[in-house]
Amino acid sequence: MEYLKNWWNSIDRINIILILSLGFTGLILSFSMDENLSINRHSIFFLFSIFLLISLSDLDSKNIRRISLFLFIILLIIILLILFLDYEVKGAKRWFQIFNFTLQPSEIIKPIFVILTAWCISKSIEDKKFYLPLLFVFFFLLLSLILMQPDLGMTVLLSATFFCQLFVAGLSIFLVIVAFLFILGISIFSYFTFDHVQSRINSFLGGLDGTDTYQIDLSIQAFKNGGLLGKGPGQGILKEKIPDANTDFIFAVAGEELGFIFCLIIIFIILSIIIRSLLKVLQLEDPYKIIAISGLICSFGLQCLINIFSSLGLIPTKGMTLPFVSYGGSSMISIAILFGFLLSLTNKKNEEL
Amino acid sequence: MFYSDNKKQYSVLNRRTFLLYLLKVSFFGIVGWRLYDIQIKDSQKYKTLSKNNQIDVEIIYPIRGKIYDANNKVLASNIKVFDVYIIPENTKNIDKSLNELNKIIRIDFIDRRKIIELSQKVKKFEKIKVLENINWSELEKIEANKLNIEGIFISQDYMRTYQFNNTVSHLIGYTNKPNREEVALPYIANMPNLEIGKDGIEKSFNPNLIGKPGQREIEVNSYGRVIREISRKDSQKGNDIQITIDLRIQQYALNLLKEHKAGSAILMDINNGNILCMASTPSYNPNKIIQKPNKEYWDSILENELSPLTYRCIQGLYAPGSTFKMVVAIAGIVHGIIDTNTKHFCSGKIGLGDRLYHCWKNNGHGSMNVTDAIKESCDVFFYEISKKIGIDKIAKVAEDFGLGKIYDLPLTNQKKGIIPSRDWKKKKYDESWYPGETLISAIGQGFVLTNPLQLAVMTSIIASNGKNVQPNIIKQNNDIEFEKLEKYQNAIKIIKNSMFKVVNESRGTAYSSRSESAPFAGKTGTSQVRRITVAERESEDFRKKEVEWKKRDHALFVGYMPVKNPKYAVSVVIEHGGSGASTAAPIAKEIFQFTKNLES
């Protein structure tokens, strides 16, 4: 009890309330979707995530770096193993199975890599020359492994976050442009290399090769059906028509069943988390913390944007979850780690150190 | 690359962070605007008539494209068929309605009971299918009596139909419901009930033939009944496809083949590679596969030991027998081992190591040059020259003449066959090559295996004086010009002269099949399916003996017509047909004469 009290006193209380409320919207949606199996699982994942989040948020910066480095190496090995053991799900080598949970290590490695990036950059700001080249080696290694899976959405997210961190650290404008061109290059490369990426983009551009925009049409239709207040929990039809409705199109399900206002609430919570973190960052002086928090928030915000944009038909579907709201264990654990790190970095206890 | 000055670094950090966050917040602004746009502003139009109603999206299926032959004869198209439904809420007595309907078209007693049972379970306005795929005349009768039959509903559908039943079935294939993997294909996504091509052209050209689906937005009430249509985008018909097959020749050839249990006949236009006829027997009737119930027919196909589903033209592999001798002779001439004057003496057999290699003519042919050896199909001559050429050089020439290859054709499951070489044997069996195997290969036996289409292509390349002819099955609008293999010019000239003599000079193996109306050249082939024992060989007349069908030799013939400036190449293979001269050559003659008649 004493422990929890101390924890509550030192934590960024506003942010944890915001984070928990985002989690609750996900819980509400999972009940609204009225599928017994996914409720059970979603609730279990949710409770586990909260536990993970609280334990991580009490660690100090040093331990976080150590845990990150340790996990990074382990996950990298697992990703390599999956690639070479030919374990395929849905045409990609992304997942690996323990008991009857499938885990996606590339999802979990995301917040961890953000911390390592911030660490290396802050070290190089202190004029330690060795760290930056090392960081780039790790970055390209990780990126090529994920491209081999192949997972384009994750590649885009990882590299965008990485360059945001470099940008915050003061990368020269020239290099910012180079980085932008690099991302553009990767996107064009994957369009011509991977069939599933090509078919998704073609279908977005309007049936270039006989495919149609069925999923996106249905998603937009769901928003229209929902209107201001929604059809009511469990009344939507979208989830019966799109197989990935509870992950990729969860926002459309929210729009259909719970309406415009509920969607605005979700956006409001996400925005509040982002702005709250900004206010915190502006008070900080430690480059490591600034770069780390910006990176974490960037990764979180970008993932939300990609998911919401694709369900609103603004970009092609990417197969990316809405953090803390979508169903899915890996995504939930990943986001718990991300928020755990975030809360630890803004923990008052750690400020005195 | 970063700032060394701490203060400057700090201000950059803050400024950049702020910029980044600003960008992100503005992106969420876009989300808010878009959300308002579709969910509040746009949804006015979609305001349902009642709160409980839903807007639903329904797919409109496209009509499949047609397939034509070279002369615009329809080979595959869609016929309108009609499904008869009954709607329980529209009839006072469903039993009476079914009785009336039964007077026109018999409905099975068990089916009737099922329909009545179903009508008690489903919603009253739900349509229940009573009859499927009824034709025009049946429909007319029903329409005439419609007033007596309460609650009936007729809906129109399309069914794939093949006008010429089994004539081009292997080549065109058939359609059926997609299986689990196929449902995921991008061009049929969201149309799980679409019939798609399962074999042949129908399968390879699915993306072209299928067309694009349309869709309509409908408002349905809480029971699922359609209230109104909000918007509609019609489907687009699939593209038509024209193939190079001339149906008349195909039908004619198939009739000739039907006298035998199994075999194939191919006719190619050597100038552009167009395949005019590619018939294989036995074949199947795709219409019987499409029309349900088809289980009985399907089982009968699968149980047939001649496997009617096999497309023998590209999937049947046979030892080419003496038709392979042209390749060996060309290799000999090109590598300077023989010329027109080189002679070998055939005594009926030669020895190599401790084995004897026999000629088909037990008494021997006497002294032979290359032209005579092809004309009379002397085996010993080819044993002798192959020893000097070597298997690897023969294999190289065989590949230049299109053997051992899979062609770029929209047909699945082409069988590649085998053109043996030292490397090939090493890889396949991890054994070295024996000299005796060269001898056997030189007469197209042993390891050598080819499919009938490869033999037709080989003949086309010879007939066109060495143009690298590639087979083609889809009608092209532009002319094709094939590259010429210059180094074989001289050799081909000698070979063509020999092939002329095979058919048109006495003692040629196909002399009895010569044609006055359509003079042609060619080469017979008889390929053994088992080894002949010494005892049988000594019994003198083993070839004339009536042997069991399965043990009989395959009969082959390849040829081209006209003799001067050839236009067509043919390849005929009759499984266990006896000898090429007696069985295959007459069919080739008939096909050539028929084709010639079509021209005039």
HADDOCK unambig.tbl for C-alpha pairs under 7 A between the chains (distance, minus, plus):
assign (segid A and resid 125 and name CA) (segid B and resid 2 and name CA) 6.26 0.50 0.50
assign (segid A and resid 167 and name CA) (segid B and resid 16 and name CA) 6.94 0.50 0.50
assign (segid A and resid 168 and name CA) (segid B and resid 13 and name CA) 5.53 0.50 0.50
assign (segid A and resid 168 and name CA) (segid B and resid 16 and name CA) 4.90 0.50 0.50
assign (segid A and resid 168 and name CA) (segid B and resid 17 and name CA) 5.52 0.50 0.50
assign (segid A and resid 169 and name CA) (segid B and resid 13 and name CA) 5.74 0.50 0.50
assign (segid A and resid 170 and name CA) (segid B and resid 2 and name CA) 5.93 0.50 0.50
assign (segid A and resid 170 and name CA) (segid B and resid 12 and name CA) 6.02 0.50 0.50
assign (segid A and resid 170 and name CA) (segid B and resid 13 and name CA) 6.56 0.50 0.50
assign (segid A and resid 171 and name CA) (segid B and resid 1 and name CA) 6.65 0.50 0.50
assign (segid A and resid 171 and name CA) (segid B and resid 2 and name CA) 6.50 0.50 0.50
assign (segid A and resid 210 and name CA) (segid B and resid 187 and name CA) 5.71 0.50 0.50
assign (segid A and resid 210 and name CA) (segid B and resid 212 and name CA) 5.82 0.50 0.50
assign (segid A and resid 211 and name CA) (segid B and resid 186 and name CA) 5.84 0.50 0.50
assign (segid A and resid 211 and name CA) (segid B and resid 187 and name CA) 5.36 0.50 0.50
assign (segid A and resid 223 and name CA) (segid B and resid 38 and name CA) 6.83 0.50 0.50
assign (segid A and resid 223 and name CA) (segid B and resid 39 and name CA) 5.38 0.50 0.50
assign (segid A and resid 224 and name CA) (segid B and resid 38 and name CA) 6.03 0.50 0.50
assign (segid A and resid 224 and name CA) (segid B and resid 39 and name CA) 4.87 0.50 0.50
assign (segid A and resid 224 and name CA) (segid B and resid 42 and name CA) 6.97 0.50 0.50
assign (segid A and resid 224 and name CA) (segid B and resid 43 and name CA) 4.90 0.50 0.50
assign (segid A and resid 224 and name CA) (segid B and resid 46 and name CA) 6.92 0.50 0.50
assign (segid A and resid 225 and name CA) (segid B and resid 55 and name CA) 6.66 0.50 0.50
assign (segid A and resid 226 and name CA) (segid B and resid 39 and name CA) 6.98 0.50 0.50
assign (segid A and resid 227 and name CA) (segid B and resid 39 and name CA) 5.05 0.50 0.50
assign (segid A and resid 227 and name CA) (segid B and resid 40 and name CA) 5.77 0.50 0.50
assign (segid A and resid 227 and name CA) (segid B and resid 43 and name CA) 6.23 0.50 0.50
assign (segid A and resid 228 and name CA) (segid B and resid 39 and name CA) 6.93 0.50 0.50
assign (segid A and resid 228 and name CA) (segid B and resid 40 and name CA) 6.32 0.50 0.50
assign (segid A and resid 260 and name CA) (segid B and resid 39 and name CA) 6.49 0.50 0.50
assign (segid A and resid 271 and name CA) (segid B and resid 25 and name CA) 6.95 0.50 0.50
assign (segid A and resid 282 and name CA) (segid B and resid 14 and name CA) 6.32 0.50 0.50
assign (segid A and resid 294 and name CA) (segid B and resid 17 and name CA) 6.81 0.50 0.50
